[in-house]
Amino acid sequence: MELLKTKAAAKYLAMSATKLREFARKGKIAYISMGENTSDLRFKLTDLDAFVERCRIPATSEVASRA
């Protein structure tokens, strides 16, 4: 299991580390706490990919083909 630190995970998602921590605190993205320091978080790649999929808005043609 590969774990990314906050900065690396934020870079992977093309967002700021601050925004990633905010999403984690709000329960929008899964994370692993590595201690009492709330900024010391780790993220699994599979969880990051799942977050991206939940945020994905399908193209109009994809929606029409499913109907």
Sequence and secondary structure as in RCSB ss.txt:
>XXXX:A:sequence
MELLKTKAAAKYLAMSATKLREFARKGKIAYISMGENTSDLRFKLTDLDAFVERCRIPATSEVASRA
>XXXX:A:secstr
  EEEHHHHHHHHTS HHHHHHHHHTTSS  EE SS TT EEEEHHHHHHHHHHH    HHHHHHH 
